[in-house]
Amino acid sequence: MGRVSGKVAIVTGGGSGIGRATCELFAREGAAVAVADIDEAAAKEVADGIVAAGGRALAVTVDVGSEESVAAMVATTVEAFGALNILFNNAADTSMHMMVNDGPVHTMDVDIWDHAMRVDLRGVMLGCKHAIPHMIAGGGGSIVNTSSNQSLAGDMSQTAYAAAKAGINTLSMSVATAYGRQGIRCNVVSPGLIWTPASQRACPQEIVDEIVKHSLVPRVGRPDDLAFTVLFLASDESSYITGHVIKVDGGQLAHLPHYAFMNESGMKTTHQE
């Protein structure tokens, strides 16, 4: 018996990285999975792989910034599998175009800002909006939204992305509050650096090495690190957990700034005689 046996899940951004790892894990644990992605070929590859391994899945092409597209994604899933129990709002635009052009406020192109809000934040709201009625009809469900540690601390770039992700944190608490008595839980996973195709394209080795210096678990994250956390939040094992932002970051934000220096220098205390 799998941890989500008999449940139906939608995973946005399911064609690669964290989304793909979660789709495949959900399927291994017994869920029927709608692999939703703007990249039709990527979604189909993941769904076909799940079916070939004996699981249940379908590929759905979706633009999460479009209400019509999100509504169709939910309707297609419910029509195919008869219910909706789990929604993992994971899609975001992590293209090189966005990463390069999403800079500090004084250089911000309003179109970049608006696009980040449309995809990264509105996409989560739309997923919740169209999934919640089906979850209520089925007696409840679990929503998990992907935020980012950039929503919890400042950075020199990705200002619009960070603001959108911060919006997800509060949106999720509002969803948890509004629908908890109707059996719906809503939580957030906040990753640090996860080694996905997007981060591999974007992160120079110097930045990766510096992040590892500040990680209490001395490595970058893997997609499965997020997938197993999402599985727990999607399963009945977490039935008393809702409204939380859970950092999945190897402890990157759990310490004071001098941590890396003390590790490298061998110092044991910040005090001196």
C-alpha positions in Angstrom: 0.0 0.0 0.0 1.5 3.3 -1.1 1.4 6.5 0.9 -1.0 8.2 -1.5 -2.7 5.1 -2.9 -6.1 5.8 -4.5 -5.5 9.6 -4.6 -5.4 11.8 -7.7 -2.8 14.4 -8.0 -2.0 17.3 -10.3 1.7 18.5 -10.4 2.4 21.7 -12.4 5.8 22.0 -13.8 5.8 18.3 -13.8 8.0 17.9 -16.9 11.3 18.4 -15.2 13.3 19.0 -12.0 11.3 19.0 -8.8 8.0 18.5 -10.6 9.2 15.4 -12.4 10.7 13.8 -9.3 7.4 14.4 -7.5 5.2 13.0 -10.3 7.3 9.9 -10.4 7.3 9.5 -6.6 3.5 10.1 -6.3 3.0 7.4 -9.0 5.3 4.9 -7.2 3.3 5.6 -4.0 0.0 4.8 -5.7 -1.5 8.1 -6.9 -2.9 8.8 -10.4 -0.9 11.8 -11.6 -1.7 14.6 -14.1 1.8 15.7 -15.3 1.1 19.4 -16.2 3.6 21.5 -18.0 3.8 24.2 -20.6 6.3 22.0 -22.4 4.0 19.4 -24.0 6.8 17.0 -25.0 8.3 17.0 -21.5 5.0 16.3 -19.8 4.3 13.4 -22.2 7.8 11.9 -21.6 7.2 11.9 -17.8 3.6 10.6 -18.1 4.6 7.9 -20.6 7.4 6.8 -18.3 5.0 6.4 -15.4 2.6 4.4 -17.4 5.4 2.2 -18.7 6.4 1.5 -15.1 2.8 0.4 -14.3 1.5 3.6 -12.9 -1.4 5.8 -13.9 -0.7 9.2 -15.5 -1.7 11.6 -18.2 0.1 14.6 -19.7 -1.6 17.9 -19.6 -0.3 21.0 -21.4 -0.9 24.1 -19.3 0.0 27.8 -19.1 -0.5 28.4 -15.4 -0.9 32.2 -15.9 -4.0 31.6 -18.0 -7.3 31.0 -16.1 -8.8 29.2 -19.1 -5.8 26.9 -19.3 -5.7 26.1 -15.6 -9.5 25.4 -15.5 -9.1 23.0 -18.4 -6.2 21.3 -16.7 -8.3 20.6 -13.6 -11.3 19.5 -15.6 -9.3 17.1 -17.8 -7.8 15.5 -14.6 -11.1 15.1 -12.9 -12.7 13.7 -16.1 -9.8 11.2 -16.5 -9.5 10.0 -12.9 -12.8 10.9 -11.3 -11.5 13.1 -8.5 -8.8 15.5 -7.3 -7.2 15.0 -3.9 -3.7 16.6 -4.3 -2.5 19.7 -6.0 1.2 20.5 -6.1 1.5 24.1 -7.5 5.2 23.9 -8.6 5.4 25.7 -11.9 7.4 28.9 -12.2 9.3 30.6 -15.0 12.9 29.9 -14.3 14.1 30.5 -17.9 17.4 32.2 -18.5 15.6 35.2 -19.9 13.8 35.8 -16.6 16.9 35.1 -14.5 19.1 37.4 -16.4 16.5 40.3 -16.6 15.0 40.0 -13.1 17.4 42.4 -11.4 17.3 45.1 -8.7 14.3 47.5 -8.5 16.0 50.5 -10.1 16.6 48.5 -13.3 13.3 46.6 -13.2 11.4 46.2 -16.5 7.7 46.3 -15.6 7.0 43.6 -18.2 9.4 41.3 -16.3 7.7 42.1 -13.0 4.3 41.5 -14.4 5.3 38.3 -16.0 6.7 36.9 -12.7 3.5 37.8 -11.0 1.4 36.3 -13.8 3.2 32.9 -13.8 4.7 32.5 -10.4 2.0 33.9 -8.2 -1.2 34.1 -10.2 -0.6 30.6 -11.4 -0.7 29.3 -7.8 -3.9 31.2 -7.1 -5.6 29.9 -10.2 -4.6 26.3 -9.4 -6.1 26.7 -5.9 -9.2 28.4 -7.3 -10.1 25.7 -9.7 -9.0 22.7 -7.6 -10.7 23.6 -4.3 -14.3 23.0 -5.4 -13.4 19.5 -6.5 -11.6 18.9 -3.3 -14.5 20.1 -1.2 -16.9 17.8 -3.2 -14.6 14.9 -2.5 -14.3 15.6 1.2 -11.0 17.4 1.3 -7.5 17.5 -0.1 -4.0 18.7 0.3 -2.4 21.6 -1.6 1.3 22.1 -1.6 2.8 25.2 -3.1 6.5 25.8 -4.1 8.0 29.0 -2.7 11.7 29.7 -2.4 14.2 30.8 0.2 14.4 34.0 -1.8 11.0 34.8 -0.3 12.5 34.7 3.2 15.7 36.7 2.7 17.0 39.5 0.5 19.2 39.0 -2.6 21.0 41.1 -5.2 18.8 39.9 -8.1 15.5 38.0 -8.9 13.6 40.7 -7.2 10.3 40.0 -9.0 10.6 36.2 -8.5 11.3 36.7 -4.8 8.3 39.0 -4.4 6.0 36.6 -6.2 7.2 33.7 -4.0 6.6 35.8 -0.9 3.1 36.3 -2.1 2.7 32.5 -2.3 3.5 32.2 1.4 0.7 34.5 2.5 -1.7 33.2 -0.1 -1.2 29.7 1.2 -1.9 30.7 4.8 -5.1 32.4 3.5 -6.1 29.2 1.7 -5.4 27.1 4.8 -7.5 29.4 6.9 -10.4 29.7 4.6 -10.8 26.0 3.8 -9.5 24.1 6.7 -12.9 23.3 8.1 -13.8 21.9 4.7 -11.0 19.4 4.9 -8.4 21.2 2.8 -4.9 21.6 4.0 -2.4 24.0 2.3 1.3 24.1 3.0 4.4 25.6 1.3 7.8 24.1 0.6 10.6 26.6 0.4 13.7 25.2 -1.3 17.2 26.4 -1.1 19.4 25.6 -4.1 18.1 22.4 -5.7 20.2 20.9 -8.5 17.7 20.9 -11.4 18.2 21.6 -15.1 17.2 25.2 -14.4 19.7 25.8 -11.6 22.4 23.9 -13.6 21.9 26.4 -16.5 21.9 29.5 -14.2 24.4 28.9 -11.4 28.1 29.3 -11.9 30.2 26.9 -9.8 31.5 29.7 -7.6 28.0 30.4 -6.4 27.3 26.7 -5.9 30.4 26.3 -3.8 29.5 29.4 -1.7 26.0 28.1 -1.0 27.4 24.7 0.1 29.7 26.5 2.5 26.5 27.9 4.2 24.6 24.6 4.2 24.5 22.7 7.4 24.0 19.6 5.2 27.1 20.0 3.1 25.7 19.6 -0.4 23.2 21.2 -2.8 19.6 19.9 -2.7 18.3 17.2 -5.0 14.9 17.1 -6.6 14.0 14.0 -4.5 14.7 16.1 -1.3 11.7 18.2 -2.3 9.6 15.3 -3.7 9.7 13.4 -0.4 8.7 16.5 1.6 5.8 17.1 -0.8 4.8 13.4 -0.6 4.6 13.7 3.2 2.5 16.9 3.0 0.2 15.3 0.4 -0.3 12.2 2.4 -2.6 11.5 5.4 0.6 11.3 7.5 0.6 15.1 7.7 -3.1 15.4 8.5 -2.5 17.9 11.4 -0.1 20.1 9.4 -1.5 23.1 7.5 -0.6 26.8 6.9 3.1 26.2 7.2 6.2 27.3 5.2 8.7 24.4 5.4 12.3 25.2 4.4 13.9 22.4 2.5 17.4 23.9 2.3 19.9 21.9 4.2 19.9 24.5 6.9 21.0 27.4 4.7 18.9 30.0 6.6 19.2 28.5 10.0 22.4 30.2 11.1 24.2 33.5 11.6 26.3 35.0 8.8 29.7 34.0 10.3 29.0 30.3 10.1 31.1 29.6 6.9 34.0 31.7 8.2 34.1 29.8 11.5 34.0 26.4 9.6 36.9 27.4 7.3 39.0 29.0 10.1 38.5 26.3 12.7 37.2 28.9 15.2 35.0 27.5 17.9 33.6 30.7 19.4 33.0 34.2 18.3 34.3 35.6 21.7 37.8 36.5 22.6 39.5 37.3 25.9 
